[in-house]
Amino acid sequence: MKTRVTAYGACVTVSVNDGVLPIATADMDRMGDKWWLARLVVKKPHRGKGIGRELVAKLKENAGGFPIEVMPGGYDLTKEEQFAFYEKCGFKKVDENTLILQTKG
């Protein structure tokens, strides 16, 4: 599998492919003094293999010391499952809808 990080302006995209097709992607956008994690998706057959955590780690490496905020919702996992995933990745719950990950520059 190959991981690719693309940074352009106030956006960072991380994607993982199996050599041919993308199997996972994550995007974050810079908004003032924080990043907004807009999307993180891993195709079902590839879940549970650490790919999502790898995406978060790459985003964290590219955050320039600014925190990353996420509001889980949508897709095919429950809110509780999404919160559990992000907490395993080091995000801290801010309120009933939001998590934040502190980063270092």
C-alpha positions in Angstrom: 0.0 0.0 0.0 1.2 3.5 -0.8 0.4 6.6 1.3 0.4 10.0 -0.4 0.2 13.4 1.3 -0.9 16.4 -0.8 -0.7 19.9 0.7 -2.1 22.9 -1.2 -2.7 26.2 0.4 -4.9 25.7 3.5 -5.8 22.1 2.6 -4.1 18.8 3.3 -5.2 15.4 1.8 -3.9 12.0 2.7 -4.7 9.0 0.6 -3.8 5.3 0.7 -4.1 3.1 -2.3 -3.5 -0.6 -2.9 -1.3 0.1 -5.9 -4.1 0.8 -8.2 -7.2 2.2 -6.5 -7.7 4.4 -3.4 -8.8 2.5 -0.3 -8.8 5.4 2.2 -8.7 9.2 2.2 -8.7 12.1 4.7 -8.9 15.8 4.2 -8.4 18.8 6.5 -8.7 22.5 5.9 -7.0 25.3 7.8 -9.5 27.7 9.5 -7.7 30.4 11.4 -5.8 28.9 14.3 -7.0 25.3 13.9 -7.5 22.6 11.3 -10.9 21.2 10.4 -10.9 17.5 9.6 -13.5 17.5 6.9 -13.5 13.8 5.9 -11.9 10.5 6.8 -13.1 7.4 4.9 -11.7 3.8 4.8 -13.4 1.3 2.5 -15.1 -1.5 4.5 -12.8 -4.4 3.4 -9.7 -2.4 4.7 -11.0 -1.4 8.1 -9.5 -2.6 11.3 -6.0 -2.7 9.8 -4.7 0.6 11.2 -5.2 2.6 8.0 -7.5 5.2 9.6 -4.9 5.7 12.4 -2.2 6.1 9.8 -4.3 8.8 8.0 -4.7 10.7 11.3 -1.0 10.4 12.0 -0.1 11.9 8.6 -2.6 14.7 9.1 -1.1 15.4 12.5 2.4 15.5 11.0 1.2 18.2 8.6 -0.8 20.3 11.0 2.1 22.7 11.8 1.4 22.6 15.5 -2.2 23.7 15.2 -5.0 21.6 16.7 -7.3 19.5 14.5 -11.0 19.5 15.2 -13.6 17.1 14.0 -17.4 16.7 14.3 -18.2 13.1 13.5 -21.3 12.4 11.5 -22.6 10.7 8.4 -21.3 7.6 6.6 -22.0 4.2 7.9 -20.7 4.2 11.5 -22.7 5.4 14.5 -21.6 8.5 16.2 -20.4 6.5 19.2 -18.2 4.3 16.9 -16.8 7.4 15.3 -16.1 9.0 18.7 -14.4 5.8 19.9 -12.2 5.7 16.8 -11.1 9.4 17.1 -10.4 9.0 20.9 -8.1 6.0 20.1 -6.3 8.3 17.8 -5.7 10.8 20.6 -8.6 13.2 20.1 -10.2 14.6 23.2 -14.0 15.1 23.5 -14.8 18.8 23.7 -18.6 18.5 23.8 -21.3 16.0 22.6 -20.5 16.8 19.0 -16.8 17.8 18.8 -13.4 16.3 19.4 -10.0 18.0 19.1 -6.4 16.7 18.7 -3.6 18.8 20.0 -0.5 18.7 17.8 3.1 19.9 18.1 5.0 21.9 15.4 
